[in-house]
Amino acid sequence: MEHLPPVGWANVATKDDLHRLDDRIDRVEVVLTSRIDSVEASLSSRVDSVEVALSSRIDSVDAKLLGRIDVLDANLRGAIDRAMRLNTLVTVGVLGTLTTVVTTLT
C-alpha cells in the first residue's frame, strides 16, 4: 500500500461506484449510437438526393450532346453530299471538254 497516494478510504471507489459508472457509460453509449445512426441516416438521404440530382444533370447533358452530335452529323453529311455533287459536275464537265477536244483533233 506504500505505492498508493496518501488519500482516505472515502476516495476509494466501491463496487457500487463502478456499477453506477458502468451503467452511465452504457447510457452514453446508447445515446451516442442513436445519434450516430441518426447522422448516418441523414447523410445517406442527402447522398441519395445528390446522386439523383447529378444523375438528372448527367442525363440532361447527355441528351444535349447527342442532339448536337446529330446536328453536326447532318451538317457534315450535307457538306459531303454537296462536295460529291460538285466533284461529279466538274468531272462530267472535264470529260465533256476532253471528248470535244478528242473529237476535234481526230
C-alpha positions in Angstrom: 0.0 0.0 0.0 3.0 2.2 0.2 2.8 2.9 -3.5 -0.7 4.4 -3.3 -1.2 8.2 -2.9 -2.0 9.4 0.6 -5.8 9.6 0.5 -8.5 8.4 2.8 -10.8 5.5 2.3 -13.6 7.9 1.2 -11.6 8.4 -2.1 -11.5 4.7 -2.9 -14.2 3.6 -5.4 -16.6 0.9 -4.3 -18.2 -1.8 -6.4 -21.4 0.2 -6.4 -19.5 3.2 -7.7 -18.1 1.0 -10.5 -21.5 -0.4 -11.4 -23.0 3.2 -11.5 -20.2 4.3 -13.7 -20.7 1.2 -15.9 -24.4 2.0 -16.2 -23.6 5.6 -17.0 -21.2 4.5 -19.8 -23.9 2.2 -21.1 -26.4 5.0 -21.3 -23.9 7.3 -23.0 -23.2 4.5 -25.5 -26.9 4.1 -26.3 -27.3 7.9 -26.8 -24.2 8.1 -29.0 -25.2 5.1 -31.0 -28.6 6.7 -31.6 -27.1 10.0 -32.6 -24.6 8.2 -35.0 -27.5 6.2 -36.5 -29.4 9.5 -37.0 -26.5 11.2 -38.6 -25.8 8.2 -40.8 -29.5 8.2 -42.0 -29.4 11.9 -42.7 -26.1 11.7 -44.6 -27.4 8.7 -46.6 -30.5 10.6 -47.5 -28.5 13.6 -48.6 -26.1 11.4 -50.6 -29.1 9.8 -52.3 -30.6 13.2 -53.1 -27.3 14.4 -54.6 -27.0 11.2 -56.6 -30.5 11.7 -58.1 -29.7 15.4 -58.9 -26.4 14.5 -60.5 -27.9 11.7 -62.5 -30.6 14.0 -63.8 -28.0 16.6 -64.8 -25.8 14.0 -66.5 -28.8 12.7 -68.4 -29.6 16.3 -69.5 -26.1 17.0 -70.6 -26.0 13.6 -72.4 -29.2 14.4 -74.3 -27.9 17.9 -75.3 -24.6 16.4 -76.5 -26.4 13.7 -78.5 -28.6 16.5 -80.1 -25.5 18.5 -81.0 -23.8 15.4 -82.4 -26.9 14.7 -84.6 -26.8 18.3 -85.9 -23.1 18.1 -86.6 -23.6 14.7 -88.3 -26.4 16.2 -90.5 -24.2 19.2 -91.4 -21.2 17.0 -92.2 -23.3 14.7 -94.4 -24.8 17.7 -96.2 -21.3 19.2 -96.8 -20.0 15.8 -98.1 -23.1 15.5 -100.4 -22.6 19.0 -101.8 -18.8 18.3 -102.3 -19.6 15.0 -104.1 -22.2 16.7 -106.4 -19.7 19.5 -107.3 -17.0 16.9 -107.9 -19.3 14.9 -110.1 -20.3 18.1 -112.1 -16.6 19.1 -112.5 -15.7 15.5 -113.6 -18.5 15.4 -116.2 -17.5 18.9 -117.4 -13.9 17.9 -117.8 -14.9 14.6 -119.6 -17.2 16.6 -121.9 -14.3 19.0 -122.7 -11.9 16.2 -123.3 -14.4 14.5 -125.5 -14.8 17.7 -127.5 -11.1 18.1 -127.8 -10.5 14.5 -128.9 -13.4 14.7 -131.4 -12.0 17.9 -132.8 -8.5 16.5 -133.1 -9.5 13.3 -134.9 
